[in-house]
Amino acid sequence: MKTASRYHPSRYHPVLVTLHRLLAVLILAALAVGFFALAAMENADPRKIAVRRGRRRPTASRRSCTTVSTSWSS
C-alpha cells in the first residue's frame, strides 16, 4: 500500500476543495461581467462606474479565499 507524501497528499481537505471551486466560480463571474456588461457600455456612461464598484465585493471575496487557501495549505 502506497503512503501519501507529506507534500503531495493523495486527497485534499474538503475545505480547500470548496475554496478552490468557489474561487473558480468567482473568477468566471468577474470575467463574464467584464465581458458582457462592461464591454458593451460606452466609456463615458455613468453606469459603468456603478458596475465597476459592484465588482469590489467579489474581488474581496476572491482575495480572502486565496489568502485562506494559501495559509491553510502551508
DSSP file (Angstrom, degrees, kcal/mol; ACC not computed):
  #  RESIDUE AA STRUCTURE BP1 BP2  ACC     N-H-->O    O-->H-N    N-H-->O    O-->H-N    TCO  KAPPA ALPHA  PHI   PSI    X-CA   Y-CA   Z-CA
    1    1 A M              0   0    0      0, 0.0     2,-0.4     0, 0.0     0, 0.0   0.000 360.0 360.0 360.0 131.9    0.0    0.0    0.0
    2    2 A K        -     0   0    0      1,-0.0     2,-0.3     0, 0.0     0, 0.0  -0.645 360.0-143.4 -85.5 133.6    1.4    3.4   -1.0
    3    3 A T        -     0   0    0     -2,-0.4     2,-0.2     1,-0.1    -1,-0.0  -0.691  22.8-106.7 -96.1 151.5    1.5    6.1    1.6
    4    4 A A        -     0   0    0     -2,-0.3     2,-0.1     1,-0.1    -1,-0.1  -0.532  33.0-119.8 -77.0 139.0    0.9    9.7    0.9
    5    5 A S        -     0   0    0      3,-0.9     5,-0.1    -2,-0.2    -1,-0.1  -0.359  19.3-119.7 -71.7 156.9    3.8   12.0    0.8
    6    6 A R  S    S+     0   0    0      1,-0.2    -1,-0.1     3,-0.1    -2,-0.0   0.852 113.2  36.5 -67.2 -33.5    3.8   14.9    3.2
    7    7 A Y  S    S+     0   0    0      1,-0.2    -1,-0.2     2,-0.0    -3,-0.0   0.630 120.9  44.6 -96.5 -16.1    4.0   17.5    0.4
    8    8 A H  S    S-     0   0    0      3,-0.0    -3,-0.9     0, 0.0    -1,-0.2  -0.715  77.2-165.5-129.7  81.5    1.8   15.7   -2.1
    9    9 A P        -     0   0    0      0, 0.0     3,-0.1     0, 0.0    -3,-0.1  -0.300  24.3-133.2 -67.8 151.8   -1.3   14.4   -0.4
   10   10 A S  S    S+     0   0    0      1,-0.2     2,-0.4    -5,-0.1    -7,-0.0   0.781  94.2  24.2 -74.8 -25.3   -3.5   11.9   -2.2
   11   11 A R  S    S-     0   0    0      0, 0.0     2,-0.2     0, 0.0    -1,-0.2  -0.998  78.0-135.2-138.0 142.1   -6.6   13.9   -1.3
   12   12 A Y        -     0   0    0     -2,-0.4     5,-0.0     1,-0.1    -2,-0.0  -0.624  38.3 -90.2 -92.5 156.7   -7.0   17.5   -0.3
   13   13 A H     >  -     0   0    0     -2,-0.2     4,-2.0     1,-0.1     3,-0.5  -0.352  34.8-121.1 -63.2 142.0   -9.1   18.6    2.6
   14   14 A P  H  > S+     0   0    0      0, 0.0     4,-2.4     0, 0.0     5,-0.2   0.815 112.3  57.3 -57.7 -31.4  -12.7   19.3    1.7
   15   15 A V  H  > S+     0   0    0      2,-0.2     4,-2.6     1,-0.2     5,-0.2   0.915 107.2  47.9 -66.3 -41.0  -12.5   22.9    2.8
   16   16 A L  H  > S+     0   0    0     -3,-0.5     4,-2.2     2,-0.2    -1,-0.2   0.888 111.6  49.8 -65.9 -38.6   -9.6   23.5    0.4
   17   17 A V  H  X S+     0   0    0     -4,-2.0     4,-2.3     2,-0.2    -2,-0.2   0.915 111.8  48.7 -65.0 -42.4  -11.5   21.9   -2.5
   18   18 A T  H  X S+     0   0    0     -4,-2.4     4,-2.6     2,-0.2    -2,-0.2   0.916 111.6  48.7 -64.2 -44.3  -14.5   24.0   -1.7
   19   19 A L  H  X S+     0   0    0     -4,-2.6     4,-2.5     1,-0.2    -1,-0.2   0.893 110.6  52.1 -62.7 -39.1  -12.4   27.2   -1.6
   20   20 A H  H  X S+     0   0    0     -4,-2.2     4,-2.0     2,-0.2    -2,-0.2   0.925 112.4  44.1 -62.7 -45.5  -10.8   26.3   -4.9
   21   21 A R  H  X S+     0   0    0     -4,-2.3     4,-2.2     2,-0.2    -2,-0.2   0.891 113.2  51.1 -68.4 -39.4  -14.2   25.8   -6.6
   22   22 A L  H  X S+     0   0    0     -4,-2.6     4,-2.5     1,-0.2    -2,-0.2   0.911 109.7  50.8 -62.7 -42.3  -15.6   28.9   -5.1
   23   23 A L  H  X S+     0   0    0     -4,-2.5     4,-2.2     1,-0.2    -1,-0.2   0.898 109.0  51.3 -62.3 -41.0  -12.6   30.9   -6.3
   24   24 A A  H  X S+     0   0    0     -4,-2.0     4,-2.3     2,-0.2    -2,-0.2   0.911 110.8  48.2 -62.8 -42.5  -13.0   29.5   -9.8
   25   25 A V  H  X S+     0   0    0     -4,-2.2     4,-2.3     1,-0.2    -2,-0.2   0.908 111.6  50.0 -65.2 -42.0  -16.7   30.5   -9.9
   26   26 A L  H  X S+     0   0    0     -4,-2.5     4,-2.2     2,-0.2    -2,-0.2   0.886 111.0  49.0 -65.3 -38.5  -15.9   34.0   -8.7
   27   27 A I  H  X S+     0   0    0     -4,-2.2     4,-2.2     2,-0.2    -2,-0.2   0.922 112.2  48.0 -66.6 -43.4  -13.2   34.5  -11.3
   28   28 A L  H  X S+     0   0    0     -4,-2.3     4,-2.3     1,-0.2    -2,-0.2   0.879 111.0  51.7 -64.4 -37.0  -15.5   33.2  -14.1
   29   29 A A  H  X S+     0   0    0     -4,-2.3     4,-2.5     2,-0.2    -1,-0.2   0.911 109.5  49.5 -65.7 -41.7  -18.3   35.6  -12.8
   30   30 A A  H  X S+     0   0    0     -4,-2.2     4,-2.3     1,-0.2    -2,-0.2   0.902 111.4  49.2 -64.0 -40.2  -15.9   38.5  -12.8
   31   31 A L  H  X S+     0   0    0     -4,-2.2     4,-2.5     2,-0.2    -1,-0.2   0.903 111.1  49.9 -64.6 -40.3  -14.8   37.7  -16.4
   32   32 A A  H  X>S+     0   0    0     -4,-2.3     4,-3.0     2,-0.2     5,-0.6   0.913 110.8  48.7 -65.6 -42.6  -18.4   37.4  -17.5
   33   33 A V  I  X>S+     0   0    0     -4,-2.5     5,-1.8     1,-0.2     4,-1.7   0.929 114.4  46.4 -63.4 -43.7  -19.4   40.7  -16.0
   34   34 A G  I  <>S+     0   0    0     -4,-2.3     5,-1.2    -5,-0.2    -2,-0.2   0.894 117.9  42.2 -65.0 -39.1  -16.4   42.4  -17.6
   35   35 A F  I  <5S+     0   0    0     -4,-2.5    -2,-0.2    -5,-0.2    -1,-0.2   0.933 127.2  26.8 -75.6 -45.8  -17.0   40.8  -21.0
   36   36 A F  I  <5S+     0   0    0     -4,-3.0     4,-0.4    -5,-0.2    -3,-0.2   0.884 131.1  29.9 -88.9 -40.5  -20.8   41.1  -21.2
   37   37 A A  I  X<S+     0   0    0     -4,-1.7     4,-0.5    -5,-0.6    -3,-0.2   0.936 125.4  35.7 -88.4 -49.9  -21.7   44.2  -19.1
   38   38 A L  I >4<S+     0   0    0     -5,-1.8     3,-0.8     1,-0.2    -3,-0.2   0.866 112.7  55.8 -77.2 -35.8  -18.7   46.5  -19.3
   39   39 A A  T 34<S+     0   0    0     -5,-1.2    -1,-0.2    -6,-0.3    -3,-0.1   0.821 105.6  53.2 -67.3 -29.5  -17.6   45.9  -22.8
   40   40 A A  T 34 S+     0   0    0     -4,-0.4    -1,-0.2    -5,-0.1     2,-0.2   0.677  96.3  84.7 -79.3 -16.9  -21.0   46.8  -24.2
   41   41 A M  S << S-     0   0    0     -3,-0.8     2,-0.1    -4,-0.5    -4,-0.0  -0.552  82.8-113.6 -88.7 150.5  -21.0   50.2  -22.3
   42   42 A E    >   -     0   0    0     -2,-0.2     3,-1.2     1,-0.1     6,-0.2  -0.458  26.7-118.9 -72.5 153.2  -19.5   53.4  -23.6
   43   43 A N  T 3  S+     0   0    0      1,-0.3    -1,-0.1    -2,-0.1    -2,-0.0   0.803 113.8  52.7 -65.8 -28.0  -16.6   54.7  -21.5
   44   44 A A  T 3  S+     0   0    0      4,-0.0    -1,-0.3     3,-0.0    -2,-0.0   0.490  80.5 116.2 -85.8  -3.4  -18.5   57.9  -20.7
   45   45 A D    X>  -     0   0    0     -3,-1.2     3,-1.2     1,-0.2     4,-0.5  -0.519  60.3-147.9 -69.7 124.2  -21.5   56.0  -19.4
   46   46 A P  H >> S+     0   0    0      0, 0.0     4,-1.1     0, 0.0     3,-0.5   0.745  94.9  66.3 -66.4 -22.0  -22.0   56.8  -15.7
   47   47 A R  H 3> S+     0   0    0      1,-0.2     4,-2.2     2,-0.2     5,-0.2   0.772  88.2  68.3 -68.8 -23.5  -23.5   53.3  -15.1
   48   48 A K  H <> S+     0   0    0     -3,-1.2     4,-2.2     1,-0.2    -1,-0.2   0.877  97.6  51.1 -63.3 -37.4  -20.1   51.8  -16.0
   49   49 A I  H <X S+     0   0    0     -4,-0.5     4,-2.3    -3,-0.5    -1,-0.2   0.900 108.6  51.6 -66.0 -40.1  -18.7   53.2  -12.8
   50   50 A A  H  X S+     0   0    0     -4,-1.1     4,-1.9     2,-0.2    -2,-0.2   0.892 109.8  49.0 -64.6 -39.2  -21.5   51.7  -10.8
   51   51 A V  H  X S+     0   0    0     -4,-2.2     4,-0.8     2,-0.2    -1,-0.2   0.912 111.0  50.2 -65.8 -41.4  -20.9   48.3  -12.3
   52   52 A R  H >< S+     0   0    0     -4,-2.2     3,-0.6     1,-0.2    -2,-0.2   0.881 110.1  50.1 -65.6 -37.3  -17.2   48.6  -11.5
   53   53 A R  H >< S+     0   0    0     -4,-2.3     3,-1.5     1,-0.2     4,-0.4   0.858 105.0  58.2 -67.5 -33.8  -17.9   49.5   -7.9
   54   54 A G  H 3< S+     0   0    0     -4,-1.9     3,-0.4     1,-0.3    -1,-0.2   0.699  97.2  62.6 -68.0 -18.1  -20.2   46.5   -7.7
   55   55 A R  T <X S+     0   0    0     -4,-0.8     4,-1.5    -3,-0.6    -1,-0.3   0.492  81.8  83.3 -85.0  -3.0  -17.3   44.2   -8.6
   56   56 A R  H <> S+     0   0    0     -3,-1.5     4,-2.4     2,-0.2    -1,-0.2   0.906  86.3  53.1 -67.2 -41.4  -15.4   45.2   -5.4
   57   57 A R  H  > S+     0   0    0     -4,-0.4     4,-2.2    -3,-0.4    -1,-0.2   0.934 109.5  46.6 -64.2 -47.0  -17.1   42.8   -3.2
   58   58 A P  H  > S+     0   0    0      0, 0.0     4,-2.5     0, 0.0    -1,-0.2   0.871 111.1  54.4 -61.9 -32.8  -16.4   39.7   -5.4
   59   59 A T  H  X S+     0   0    0     -4,-1.5     4,-2.3     2,-0.2    -2,-0.2   0.924 108.7  47.5 -65.1 -42.7  -12.8   40.9   -5.7
   60   60 A A  H  X S+     0   0    0     -4,-2.4     4,-2.4     1,-0.2    -1,-0.2   0.877 111.0  52.4 -64.4 -37.1  -12.5   41.0   -1.9
   61   61 A S  H  X S+     0   0    0     -4,-2.2     4,-2.4     2,-0.2    -2,-0.2   0.905 109.1  49.4 -65.5 -41.2  -14.1   37.5   -1.7
   62   62 A R  H  X S+     0   0    0     -4,-2.5     4,-2.3     2,-0.2    -2,-0.2   0.918 111.7  49.0 -63.5 -42.8  -11.6   36.2   -4.2
   63   63 A R  H  X S+     0   0    0     -4,-2.3     4,-2.4     1,-0.2    -2,-0.2   0.910 112.1  47.6 -63.8 -42.0   -8.7   37.7   -2.2
   64   64 A S  H  X S+     0   0    0     -4,-2.4     4,-2.7     2,-0.2     5,-0.2   0.895 111.6  50.5 -68.5 -38.2  -10.0   36.3    1.1
   65   65 A C  H  X S+     0   0    0     -4,-2.4     4,-2.5     2,-0.2     5,-0.2   0.914 112.3  47.6 -63.1 -42.0  -10.5   32.8   -0.5
   66   66 A T  H  X S+     0   0    0     -4,-2.3     4,-2.5    -5,-0.2     5,-0.2   0.911 112.9  48.5 -65.4 -41.9   -7.0   32.9   -1.9
   67   67 A T  H  X S+     0   0    0     -4,-2.4     4,-2.5     2,-0.2     5,-0.2   0.934 114.4  44.7 -64.3 -47.0   -5.5   34.0    1.4
   68   68 A V  H  X S+     0   0    0     -4,-2.7     4,-2.4     1,-0.2     5,-0.2   0.926 114.8  48.8 -63.9 -44.6   -7.3   31.4    3.5
   69   69 A S  H  X S+     0   0    0     -4,-2.5     4,-2.0    -5,-0.2    -2,-0.2   0.908 113.7  46.1 -62.8 -43.1   -6.5   28.6    1.0
   70   70 A T  H  X S+     0   0    0     -4,-2.5     4,-0.9    -5,-0.2    -2,-0.2   0.916 115.9  44.3 -67.6 -43.5   -2.8   29.6    0.9
   71   71 A S  H  < S+     0   0    0     -4,-2.5    -2,-0.2    -5,-0.2    -1,-0.2   0.843 112.8  53.0 -71.8 -31.2   -2.5   29.9    4.6
   72   72 A W  H  < S+     0   0    0     -4,-2.4    -2,-0.2    -5,-0.2    -1,-0.2   0.911 111.7  43.8 -68.1 -42.4   -4.4   26.6    5.2
   73   73 A S  H  <        0   0    0     -4,-2.0    -1,-0.2     1,-0.2    -2,-0.2   0.619 360.0 360.0 -82.3 -11.7   -2.3   24.5    2.9
   74   74 A S     <        0   0    0     -4,-0.9    -1,-0.2    -5,-0.1    -2,-0.1   0.488 360.0 360.0 -76.9 360.0    1.1   25.9    4.2
